[in-house]
């Protein structure tokens, strides 16, 4: 098969490919960029495979970086872009179900492609737009099939993260897992316990944010692989409910929204601890927990200026999106109206602060002063108190006559 025209991303990288070839070496575009070009999807990273050794690549190009030179990868910098150039290689036994104990450089493109995970990712493209396909990847692309290269159990035993990548590809491409491949993924799923939590999170997160996330999640559930993910043991019914609760067309707008809804469905004993198991950032935890709190408050019918002020318009709208996808009543317009009516949007906008009250009213630092400031802020937000220094001073005099 030959492409009628190389996408612009490949054309921009052609000088790299051509320079390697002029030096007497083979060079091809490989991997996900080739797959996405054939599917008409956006192309992200353009990777190059070659029979040139890393040191030869470093001598050819003036600007390079050693990002994985022990495994044959050199980063070539060209006109503001970065391209990973990797030597054809085979891999020795995997010692931790993730990384090979060593690699051997080879001169054969076919041998290099043989080590890849799925046939649709084992395609190569030359400078003329000709597709090289040694493992029937083009046929699998045409039929929407995810099939492992070679013996499936070997591929997943080598690198157990490929199991999660399979579920993620099912979710992002709307492809079906080929039966033998799925069977091997299920059988090898206990090996996921050997994969770092951070890598598992990345794949799960990409799955949730994919357009066909329900399909990927169903494969994850049916395989039993979820059992080996942090905090999801014994949660099959809850995960199935997560698929069923939201409309078929719904796509999560952010990672935080997705993980908030996961928590709402599985109801862990300690939501913060559940997120810590996944080793996400503190900021991510805070946002997710705010979304779950908003969702629960909205379930009680609560929606007022203080709620909009405390949590912010954007988070309320994101949480409201979950309600809409469940067919529940929503108040997008009211949230926007309440937000526009707010007299202030943060504590920093209050006309007075602790220093002013200490200096001008003679108040003493301490918990009592903090309580006064909180009450002043709340009264301003509720529209019960004008946000001026004189109005606030009068408010304090009337409500706290013995404070000095």
Buried (B, 14 or more C-beta within 10 A) or exposed (E): EEBEEBBEBBEBBEBBBEBBBEBEBBBBBBBBBBBBBBBEEEBEEBBBBBBBBBEBBBEBBEEBBEEBBEBBBBBBEBEEEEBBBBBBBBBEEBEEBBEBEEBEBBEEBEBBBBBBBBBBBBBBBBBEBEBBBBBBBBEBBEEEBBBBBBEBBEBBBBBBBBBBBBBBBBBBBEBBBBEEBBBBBBBBBBBBEEBEBEBBBBBBBBBBBBEBBBBBBBBBBBBBBBBBBBBBEEBBEBBBEBBEBBEEEBBBEBBBBBBBBBBBBBEBEEBEEBBBBBEBEEEBBEBBBBBBBBBEBBEEEEBEBBBBBBBBBEBBBBBBBBBBBEEEEBBEEBBBEBBEEBBBEEBEEBBBEBEBBEEEBEBEEEEEBEEBBEBBBBBBBEEEBBBEEEBBBEBBEEEBEEBE
